[in-house]
């Protein structure tokens, strides 16, 4: 099925066979990591750019200027005031997304009713740095992310697990 555009092929037509996502949707860059959960998808490219698509109603796509619209094809996430920012890892959770930048800092957007965004906000439309209210966590260099139903985990360079 292609409900809410989750297949990323630009169409809502039912698909019973595998279909390719056009490389042009990623500006010709190769995809090095995919993460999906429920009704949205995240792709990380070889250039360190992040693309999202699928259900836009929860802000998990990180495209506040587009409102809460579904995206039927991969669309690059713009990190406000950080045009040159590149990323190492991504993780899709239930109605939220996590992004790990090259400096080892975590960004998040979507629904965060249970603290999974790493801040005190219930909803974040534009990707924002996580854990800013917790200086001791902001000093950790994260190397890997994981997300689940209503929780998020991060693994640090000094082998600590944050959740």
C-alpha positions in Angstrom: 0.0 0.0 0.0 1.1 3.6 -0.5 -1.1 5.3 2.2 0.2 8.8 3.0 3.0 8.5 0.5 5.2 6.1 2.6 6.6 4.3 -0.5 8.2 7.6 -1.5 7.7 7.0 -5.2 5.6 10.2 -5.7 2.3 8.4 -6.0 -0.6 7.2 -3.9 -1.4 4.4 -6.2 -1.5 0.9 -4.7 1.6 -1.1 -5.4 1.7 -4.9 -5.2 5.2 -5.2 -6.6 8.4 -3.4 -5.5 8.9 0.0 -7.1 12.0 2.1 -7.3 12.4 5.5 -5.7 14.0 7.8 -8.3 17.6 8.8 -7.5 16.7 12.3 -8.6 14.5 12.6 -5.5 17.8 12.5 -3.5 19.6 15.0 -5.8 21.6 12.2 -7.3 23.2 11.2 -4.0 23.3 7.6 -2.8 21.3 6.6 0.2 23.4 5.1 3.0 20.8 4.6 5.7 17.0 4.2 5.9 14.8 4.3 9.0 11.0 3.8 9.0 8.3 3.6 11.6 4.5 3.6 11.3 3.8 6.1 8.6 7.0 8.0 7.8 10.4 7.4 6.4 13.9 8.9 6.8 16.9 8.6 4.4 20.4 9.7 5.0 22.6 10.3 1.9 26.3 9.9 1.3 26.6 13.7 1.5 25.1 13.7 5.0 21.8 15.2 3.9 18.5 14.0 5.5 15.3 13.4 3.5 11.9 12.5 4.9 8.5 11.5 3.4 5.1 10.0 4.4 2.6 11.2 7.0 3.0 14.9 7.8 0.3 15.3 10.4 2.6 14.7 13.4 5.5 17.1 12.4 7.8 14.0 12.3 8.9 15.0 8.8 10.6 18.2 10.0 9.1 20.4 7.3 7.2 23.2 9.2 6.9 25.5 6.2 4.8 22.8 4.4 2.4 22.6 7.3 1.0 19.2 8.3 0.8 17.9 4.7 1.8 14.4 3.7 4.9 14.1 1.4 4.7 11.5 -1.4 8.4 11.7 -2.3 11.6 12.2 -0.4 12.1 15.9 0.5 15.3 17.3 2.0 15.0 18.5 5.6 16.2 22.0 6.1 17.8 22.7 9.5 17.1 26.4 10.1 20.3 28.6 10.5 22.4 25.5 9.8 22.5 25.2 6.0 25.9 23.5 6.0 25.0 20.9 8.7 25.6 17.3 7.8 24.5 14.1 9.5 25.8 10.7 10.5 22.7 8.8 11.7 18.9 9.0 11.7 16.1 7.1 13.5 12.4 7.1 13.0 10.1 6.5 16.0 6.3 6.5 16.3 5.4 10.0 15.1 8.9 11.5 15.7 12.3 11.6 14.1 15.9 11.8 15.4 18.9 13.1 13.5 22.6 12.9 14.6 24.8 15.6 13.2 28.6 15.5 12.5 29.3 17.1 15.9 27.7 14.3 17.8 24.6 16.3 18.7 21.0 15.0 18.4 18.2 16.9 16.7 14.5 15.9 16.9 11.0 16.7 15.7 7.5 15.4 15.8 5.4 14.3 18.8 7.2 14.0 22.2 4.5 13.4 24.8 6.7 11.0 26.6 10.0 12.9 26.4 11.3 11.0 23.4 12.3 14.3 21.7 14.8 15.0 24.5 13.1 18.2 25.6 10.1 19.4 27.6 8.0 20.0 24.5 5.0 17.8 23.4 5.4 18.7 19.7 8.3 20.2 17.7 7.6 21.1 14.1 11.1 22.2 13.0 14.1 20.0 13.9 15.6 21.3 17.1 18.5 20.2 19.2 17.6 17.7 21.8 18.7 17.7 25.4 19.4 21.5 25.5 17.8 21.6 29.0 20.3 19.0 30.2 23.8 20.4 29.8 25.4 17.2 31.0 23.8 15.3 28.1 24.7 18.0 25.6 28.4 17.5 26.3 28.2 13.8 25.3 29.3 12.8 21.8 26.6 10.5 20.4 27.6 8.0 17.7 24.4 6.0 17.2 20.6 6.5 17.5 17.7 4.2 17.9 14.0 5.0 18.2 10.9 3.0 19.1 7.3 3.4 19.9 7.5 6.2 22.4 11.2 6.2 23.4 14.6 7.1 22.0 18.1 5.9 22.8 21.5 7.2 22.0 24.9 5.5 22.3 27.9 7.7 23.1 31.5 7.5 22.0 32.5 6.6 25.6 30.1 3.6 25.4 27.3 5.2 27.6 23.7 4.5 26.7 21.3 7.5 27.1 17.6 7.1 27.1 
